[in-house]
């Protein structure tokens, strides 16, 4: 029997006759008044999207007694983890949406007025959008196609971008008022100025940009697939023009994160320890780690106690532009999740766990109060087991509404892909 805490009221489920989802945990599918629920509608859930697949973009009006999906547009650029980056555009968060698509064989972003149906097309797909709606941060999705199956877009295959390091790769800032685009982070600069030996012959890419609450700084991940196997991750912060770059964590173990406030980041990952330090060295990777890696994966699961002792992974609070790093939330340190702070409360965050075989294919929704060091299990949700370890799995990706009154998740709990909306009665 599934568990749902009395602290939550399930107020809406998307219809079972079709498959609906939203995507990542860093934005709200609900508008400012928590009345319109953005969603993508698809007719398959058991494979990755391929060239030619189309998702419908629309919303459910929760004011109606039996809300129906109101279609607004379509997109050819979507995946099951991050959708098409569709979101309400600030600062109003109730009339315009922004999303990614393909036009004239180019990845683009589009602002759509849901009332007048007026469209504005921009020459770059967006990744993270500022709350004031003035700008977006962007990566090269043609490059991302070759680096991140399950997180990339189909429809454009540019073989020039299929190599270990792509010339001119980086992060761009897109002005949503005048369409001006400027490069603010250069990947080659990061490699040259923050070089370690395990970068040699590695495949590099940038992703997961998130802007702090006031829009003054942003964080991003520099990742590379090492030649000897495995991923090395770093998290950087920078001003919105790319200046004042700061390497916030260089342990090679960086998972999901969110801004706690303008100066602190909550992150799941590891600090530098003896094991993580050794991974920096290419020769040690080649002669020590690579031969041992198959043995490790055969006998030790990534979520096991032994694994956590070796990597030191846990939830951390990182203070921007300082070396202050604190381990927190020890009760939920066993597994990476997707954290978000409840709006208007910088001490309570929500997160999730993945459905695993050892957990009876059940994912959990959790809240954690940092001031009280208190964990609360909010809900347990079923998955579709054959999807769990695939690129089309359904992570809960818990999202907070803009007014702090709702939690929204993607789930396969009802046997299809859907969205649940909870009202928070108390936390």
N, C-alpha and C positions, 0 to 999 in steps of 0.2 A: 504494500500500500504506500502510495506517495505521501510525503510529508509536506505540509505547507503551514508555516508559522501563523499564529493569530495576529502577528504584526503586519501581515500582508492580506489584502483583499484582491482576489483575481477578478478584475472587472471587465476584461475583454480577451477573447481568443479569436484569431483569424479563422475564417471558415475552413472546414476540412476538405472541401471539394477541389481546392486548388492548393498550390504550395506558395507560401509567402515567407519573406525574410527581409531583414534590413542590413545587417552587417556589423561593423566594428563597434567597439565599446566607447569610443572617444567622442561621440556625438549623439544627440537625442533625436529619435524619429518623431517625437511629439512636438507640436508647435508650442508657442509660448504659453498658451492657455490650456495645454494638454487636451485639446479637442480633436485635432487632426493627426492621424497616425500614418506617417509615410511608410511605404512598403514596396518591395519588388515582388512581382508575380511571375512564376515560371511553371512549365509543365513537366519538369523532370527534377529529380533530386539524387539520382544514383550514379552520377558521373560528373567529371569536370565539364564546364562549358567548352564548346568547340566553335570554330569559325562558322558563323551563320546563325548561332543561337541568339535569341532575343528575349529580353526580360521587359515586362511592362512596368512602368513607374506610375504609382498612384497613391491614394490615401483612403483611409477609413474615417468617416466623420463619427466620432464617438458620442455626439449629441443624439444621434438617431438611436431608436430602440433596437433595430437590427441593422447595423451598419453594413453597407455593401462597398466593394472596392470601386473607387472612382478613378478611372484611368486618366492620366495626364499626358504620358509620353511613352517612349520606348528607348531602350539602350542596347547596344551590341557590346558594351564594355562592362562586364560584371564578373564577379567570382563569388563563391559562397562564403568567403571569410570577410571580405570588406565591401561586398555589394558593388555599386558603381560610384561610391562616395556621395550618394544623394543625401541632402540635408537641407534644413530650413536656413535661409540666408538671413544673417543679422543685419542691422540690429533689431528689426521687427520680429523676425522668426515666425511669420504667420502668413505671408503672401507670396514670397518668392522662394523658389528652391534652386539649388545648384547641383549638377550631376555631370558625369563623364559620358562620352559617346565617341563614335567615329563619324567624321564627315569628310568627304573628298579624300579618303584613304589616309586621314590623319587623326590621331587622338586629339580630342578637343574637350572643353567643358562648356556647359550651357546653363545660363540663368533663365528660368521660366517663371513668368508671372502666372499663377494658377487661376487668376480671375480673367485677365485680358488675353492670356495665352501668348503674350509677347515674348520672343526669344532673343537672347543675346549670346552669340557664340564667341568663345575665346580660344586662342591658338595653342593652349596647353591644357592637359587634363590636370585637375586639382588633386591634392593629397590632404592638405589641412587648410581650413579656412578660418580667418580671423573673426572674432565675435562681432566686430563692427561691420563686417561685410565688405571691407575696403580692399582686402588682398587675400591671396592664397599662396601656399607653399607647394611646389611641384617637383616631381622627379621625371626622369625619362622613362615612360612606360614601354617604349620600344626596347630599351635595355632591360627593363624589369621582366619582359617576356621570357628571357633566357635564364633569369636568376631565381625566380620565385613561382614555380608551378603551384597553383592553388590561390595565389595572390596576384597573378598577372591578368592581363587582358588578351583575349584572342582577337584575330582579325587583321593584324599587321605583323608580318614576320620580316624583319630587316636583318639579313645575315651580317651586315657590317657591325651590328651591335653584339654579335655572338663571339666574344673573345674575353680574355681574363680581365682586361682593363680597357674601357672605351674612352677614346679621346673626347675631351670636353664634357665628361660626365660630372654631375654635381646636383645641386639643389637650386631651384629658381624661385624668385618672388614675382607673382603675377598681380598686377594692379587691376582690380575688378571695376575700376571707374574708367580708365583710359586704355586698358588692354596692354599696357607696357609690361614687358617681361625683362627681368634682369637676373643674371646669375649671381648668387650670393655665397655659395659654398662650392669649392672646386675639389673634386675627388683626388686629382693628382697632387694637389697641395697637401691633403691629409696624408697621403701615402709617403710623400717626400719628407714632410716635417714631423711626422709621428711614426716613423718607420720602426718595425721590428722584423726579425729575420723570417718569421713564419708567413710574412706577406709574399715572399718570393714565389712566383708561379701560381699565386692564389687568384680566385675570381672575386672581384670586389663589387659591392653595390651599396647604395644608400636607401634608407626607408624609415618609416615610422616617425615622421615629424609630428610633434605636438607643441602647440603654442601655449604659453603660460596665461593665467586668467586675465591679466591686464593687457596682454598683447605686446609686451616689451621684449621678451626673449622666447626662444623655442629650443626644443631638444630634438635630436635625431640620432639614428643608429648608423654606424659604419660597420658593415659586416663583410666577411670574406670566407669563402669556402677554401680551406687549406688544401694544398696539393696532397698532403698525407691523409686527409680525411677530417671531417668535423668542421664546425663553424666557430669562428672567433668573432666576438661582438664587442663593440665600444659604444658608449653613449657620450655625445658631445652636447654642449649648449652654446648658443650664440645670440647676439642681438638680431633684430629682424632685418638688418642690412648685412648680416654675416660677420660683423666685427665682434671683437671681444670673445673670440672662440675659446672654449674651455673644455678640456678632456675630463669629463666628470667621473667616469669609471672605466678602468682599463684592465679589468680582470679576465676579459674574454668570456664572461658569463653574464650576459645582459638579457633579461626577459622582458615581459610586459611592464609598462610603467604608466604613471599619470602625474600631473602636477598637483601637489597638495595646496600650494599657494604660489605666489610669484617667485619665491626663492627656494622652495623645497620640492623634491620629486620623490614619490613613492615608487619603488622598483622591486621587482622580483629578480634576484640574481645573486652573484657571488662577489666577495671581496678578493683581493689578491692574497693567496696562500701559497704554500709550497707547490701544490699540484698545478694551480692556475699559472703560477710564474714559470714553471717548466714548459708549459704549452707555448710560451712565447718563442722558444728556441727551435728553429727548424731542424737542426741535427738531432735534438732529443725527440722531436716528433717522429722523425724518420726511423730512428734506431730503437726507440723505447716505446713510444705511445702507439705507433702504427701496428707493431706486432701484437700488442696487448689489447688493442681495441676490440677485435672479434671476441676474445675471451670475456672482456668486460660486459659486452652486450649480451653474451650468452647466459651469464650467471647473475648479472646485476641489472635491475630495472632502474630507469632514470628517476623514478619516484621512490626508490627504496631508501631506507635509513643509511645504508652503506654509501649509496651514491651521494647523499646530502653531506655526509661526513667528508667525502673526498672533494666535492666541489664547493662546499660551504654555502650552498644556495639557501636563500631565505628572503623574506621581505625586508627592504632597507629604506631608510630615509636618507636621501642625499641632499646636502646643502649646496646650492649652486655657487660656483666660483670659489669653493672651499674644499678642503680635504675631509670635511666632517661627514662621516658615514655611520649610521646607527642601525643595528638590527632591531626589528620590531615584529610584533604579531607572531610570536613564537608558536602559538597554538595552531597556526595555519601555514607553517613554513614548509610542509612536506611537498607541496606541489605548486608550480606556477599557475597563476590565474590572471584574470583581466580586471584590474582594479579601477574604480572610479570613486571619487569622494561625493557624498551626498551634497547637493547644492546647499549653500548657506550654512554648512557645518564642516569645518576643516578637520574634525577629529574622527568622523565616522566614514568608512569607505565600504563599498560592496565589492565582492569579487566572486569567482566561481572556481570549480574544479572540473576537470575533464571526465567524461564517462570512461571507465576502464573496466576490463574484464573482472579484475579483482574487486571492483565496486559494484558488481552486478549490473554493469552498464548504466549506472546512475550518476548523473551530474548533480552537483550541489550548488546552491546559491547561498552566499554567506555575507553577513555584515560583521564588521570589526570596529570597535571603539578604541582608538589609540589612547585616549585619556584614562580609560578604565581597564585597558588590556582585556577586553571582553569580546569573545566570539559568540555570534548567534547564528544558528542554522535556520535559514529562512525557508528553503524549499529543497526537495529532492525531485529530480525529473528524469524520466526514462529517455533513452536514446534508441536509435535503430542500430543494433550492434555491428552489422556489416558495413556501416558508414564510419564507425568511430575512428579508425586509424587511417583514414583516407583524406585527400584534399577536399572532399565534399562533405566532411564531417560537419556537425552542427554544434559549435561551441555556444554556450549561453550568451557570451559577450554582454553581460549585464550593463544596461545604460540607465543613467539618471535623467529624469525629465528636467527641463530648464527651470521649472518652479520648485524642484525638490520634492514633489508630492508623489511621484510615480517611479517605478522601476520597470524597465522593459527588457525582455529577453527574446532571443531566437531559440527555438527548441523543436525537437522531434518527439516530444513527450506524447503527443496524441496519435502518432503513427504516420504523420506527414510532416512537412516542414511548415512551421508556423511561428507566429509572434504572440506572446502573452504580455498583457499589461496589468501590472499590480498597482494598487493604491496603497501607500504607506500609511498605516494607522498609527504606528509608533516604532521607534528604533531605540 
